[in-house]
């Protein structure tokens, strides 16, 4: 016991479960003598290892020792069960050569090693759980801090425009008449839509990080949330963008969350407009294929090179090139959209090529 305690403490003040297992094996070799006078070896077979090697005598004996809850010897093999937190964990198994058999004292020593292994592995598991939780909380704090930095940066642009026009309206310095006012109202509406989309992304990202992101699946006509997203995108688009919506004449019923579908399509349309800085057609289409509804958003904008496409759906993943570096964005829209699609038993995929535009496809199962 002293040997195992000192060995694990010598290598690390908080040894991992793998380190503890290695020291358990070394202790078994030395205490029982498998590595001394007689030639042999020691192992710690976990439950999965023991069940997956049914033809090996050591594995068979390990399973028997676990079933009976005591150390056993059979010929030149001995095994002592290891239970961690009242669950079968595995067995310390020792195999020797040269005709040596195991005495009762050998089995008692092996049981002592197995007993200490239970305590050490249980403690190691708790330490690792605390370490993982600490790392998760640290990563969560960093993600939240980054979200706040992104939000403050991305909101500054549309807020500056809104405040500028509001100031001109209040002071009466806005040139032009009623027609000019209509253009200003459209700009203000568009900037408000940008901020609303950004705030929505921030809230969804926070729910995703906290594990509270969920979907209220109901039977809906998918054309309705798509239309809502399309109308919002038309406000944000500039005259150089030719937005079009194609949909079947009949309802396309799916089991989905209408608000989440709107969010996904709004993100796709927003990206299509942003990454078509010189304008061009932005097409949104709804169709039915193979028992599934497909919503496609395509553009002929900047596109994404094949090497950069794995970054598209990652959190904070932005493909930065000289042509896209100036385009605002948090890198959250596509990541959240894919998560929302999967919550609704759907998929979100992309087809793109640099300089040739992109097509994003949301697929949802039809309602039976």
N, C-alpha and C positions, 0 to 999 in steps of 0.2 A: 504493500500500500504506500509506504514511504517512497519507494522507487517511482511509482506512477505519479504520485503527487509532485515530487521534485522534478521529474522529467517534463511534465506538462508546464509547470511553473517556470522552468528554466528557459523554455523556448518562447514563451509568451505569457504575460500576466493575465491575459484573457484569451486562452487558446481556443481555436475554432473546433467544431465537432470533428472535422477531418484530422486535425492535429491530435485530438484526444484519442481518436480511434487508432492512429498510428502508435501512440504510446501504450495503449491497451495491448496491442499486438506485441510490442517489444517486452512489456511486462510479462505477458503470458509465456513468451519464449524463455525468458530468464528464470522466472519463478518455477516453472514446471520442468525446465531443462531441455526443451526442444532445440534450443540453440547451443546447448552445452556439450555434455558427454555424448549424447545420442544426436545423430543428425535428424533434422526434421524441420517443420515450419509451423507457424501460428497464423491464424487469420481471424478477422471479425466478419462473419457473414451476416449481412443484413437480411431481413425477412424476404425481400424480393430476390436477393442473391441465392438464398437457400432454396426457394421454390423454383427458381429457374435452372437449377442444376440437379435434377432429380436422380441422375445416374451416378453421382459422385458420393462415395460412402460418407465423407465429411458432411455433405449437405443433408444426407438422410439422417445422420445422427443429430445434426443441429436442429432439424425439424422435430425429432423425437424429444430432445432435451427441452425445447420450447413448449411442446405439448404437455410434458410431465412436470415442467417447472423446476428441474433439478439437473445437476451435472451428471453426465453419463460417460462411460468409456466402453468402447467396443474394439477389441484388438489393439491396434496401434493408433487409434483415434479417440480423442476425448473432446467433449463439448460442454460448455456451461451457458445457460440461457441468460439473456440480457433483456430486462424489461425497463422501459423508460416511461415514467408517468402512467404506470399500470397498463402500458401497451407493449406488445411483443416488438422488440427492436431488432434482435438478431441473436447470434451466439458466438462466444469466443471458442474457437476450434483449434486444437493442437494435434498435429500428426507427427509421429516419430518413425524412425527407421532403425534397423539393426536388432529387431526382436525384443525391444524394450516394451514393457507393459506399464500401465498406469496404476499407481497405488492409491489407497484412500486419501493419503496425505496430498498426493498430486491433485486429486479432485477437489479437496478442500481449498488448496491454494488457487486452483482455477476458478472455483466459486468466489473466492475473495477478490480476484481480479475482476470477475464479471460484476460483482456487487459494487465495487468502486467505479467500474465503467458506467453503471447505471446512474450513479450520483454525478459523475463528471460529465457524461453526455447530456443529462438533464440540465445541468447548470450551463453547459456550453450552448444548448439550444436556447435557453432563456437569454443568455448574453447576446447571441446572434439575433434573436428576435428584437431585443432592445436596440442593437446596432442598426438593424434594418429599419426600425421605426424612426430612429434618429435621422438616418439618411433620407427617409421618405419625407419627414417633416422639413428637413433642410432644403430638399429639392422643391417641396411645395412652397416654402417661403421665398426661394429664389424665383420660382415661376410667378408668384403673386407680385413680387417686386418688379419683375420684368413686365408683367401685364400693366402695372401702374405706370411704368416709364413709357411703354408704348401708347397707352391711352392718352397720357398727357401730351405726348408728341403728336399723335394722329388727330386729336381733337383740336389742336391749336390752329391748324389750317382752316377748316370750315368755320370755326368760331370767329376767326379774324375776319373772314368774309361777311359773316352774319352781322357782327358788330359794326363793321364799316358801313354796310347798307342801312342798318338801323339808325346809325348816327346821321347819315345823309337824309333819311326820311324825317327824322325828328327836327333837323335844322332847316329842312326845306331846300336843300342845295342840290337835290337830285335833278339833273337836266331832263328835258323831254316831258311828254304828257302821259296820258293814260296808257298808251301802248308801251312806253318805257317802263311804267309801273308794273305792267303785266310781266315783262321780262324779269324785273327785279324780284317779283313774287315767285316766279318760277325758279330763279337762282336760290332764293332763300329756302324754298321748299326742298330743292335738291340737296342743299347743304344740311338741312335738318334731317333728311333721309340718310345722308352719310353718317351723321352723328348717331342716329337711331340704330343703324346697322352696326356701327362700332360698339355702342353700348351693349347691344344684344350679343355680340361676339364675346365681350368681356364677361357678361353674366353667364353665358353658356360655358365659357372656359373655366370659370370659377366652379360651376356645378360639376363639370367634368373632373376637375382636380379633387373635389370633395367627394366624388362618387355619388353625386345626387342627380346626375343627368339621366333623364328617363323620358319615355314616350307614351302618350295616351293613344293607343291604337284603336281606331274606329273605322267603320266602313264609310269612305268618302269618295267623292268624284275628284280625282287628282287634278282635273283641269282647273278647279276653283282656286286652290292655293297657288298653282302655277300662274294663273291670271293675275292674282294679287301681287305676286313677286314681279311679274312682267310690268304691271302698271307702275310699281315703285321704281323700277329700273328706267322706265321711259322718262321719268322726271329727272333722273340723274344724268341721262345720256345727253351728249351735245348734238347739235344738228348734223354733224358729220357722221354720226352713227345711225345706220338704218336698222332699227330694231323690228323684228317680225316674229309673230307667234303663229305656229301651225298646230292644229289640234283636230281630233276626230269630231264628227258631228254628234256622235253618241257619247254618253257618260263613260268614263273609264274608272271603274270602281276598284279601289285598293283598300287594304287594311293598313292604315297609316295614321300619323299624327299630322293634321292639316297645318298647324303652326310650324312644326318642324320641317315639313316639306317646303313651306314658304321660305323659311330661313335658308335651306339648302339652295333652292333655286335663286333666291336673291343674292346669295354669295357668288354663285356661278355667273350670274348676269353682271354683277358688279365687277368681277374680275375680267369678264369678256370686254366690258367697256373700258376699264382702266388700261388693260394691256393691248388695246387697239388705239394708241395715242393719235394716229393719223386718221382715225375713223374707219369706216367700212361696215359691211353688214354684220349684224349680231343676230343670230337665228336661234329661237327657242322652239322646240317641237316636242309634241306628245304623241306617242304611238304605242301600239300593243303588239307584242311579239313573243310567241312561245309561252303563253300563260303569264306574262309579266308586262307591267307598264314601264315604258322607258321615256324619260324626260332628257332630251339632249339640248345642250347649250353650246353653240359653235361660233367661232369668230375667225377672221382672217388677219389677226393681229400679229404680235411679235413671236408667238409660239415659244416652245421650250425644247431645248436640245435633249436628245435621248439620255445623255450622261447626267443631266440635271433633273430628270423626271422623278427619280426616287426621293428627292427632297420635297416634292409637291405637297404630300399629305402629312408631313411631319409637323410637330408643334413648333411654331415660330419659324417654319421652313420657308425661306424666301430665296428665289433664284435671282441673284443679283448679277446683272451684266451692265455694260455701259449704257445700253438702251433702256434698262428697267430700274436702274439705281434711283432715279428721281421719282419713281411712281410710289405714292404712299401706300402703306399697308402694314398689318401686324404679323402676317404669316400664320394667322389662326383660322382664317375662313375655310380653307380646304380641309384642314385637320378636323375642325369641328363638324364640317359637312359630312365627312366620311364616318365619323363617330355617330352622328345622327342617322345616317343611312343604315348603319349596321344595327342600331337600336330598333329600327323598323323592319328588320330582316331583309334589308336591301343592300345594294352595293353602289359604290361611286368609283368610276374609272375615268381615265384620261387618255386621249390620243392626241399627240402633238408633234410638231417638228419646228425647229428654229426657222423663223421667217415665213412660216406657212400657216400660222394660226393653231387653234386648239379646239377640241371637242370633248366636253365632259358629259358623261352619261350616268344618270341616276336611274337605277332599276329597282322596282318595287313589286312584290307579288300581288297579283290580282286577287280581289276578294272572291272566295268560292261561293 
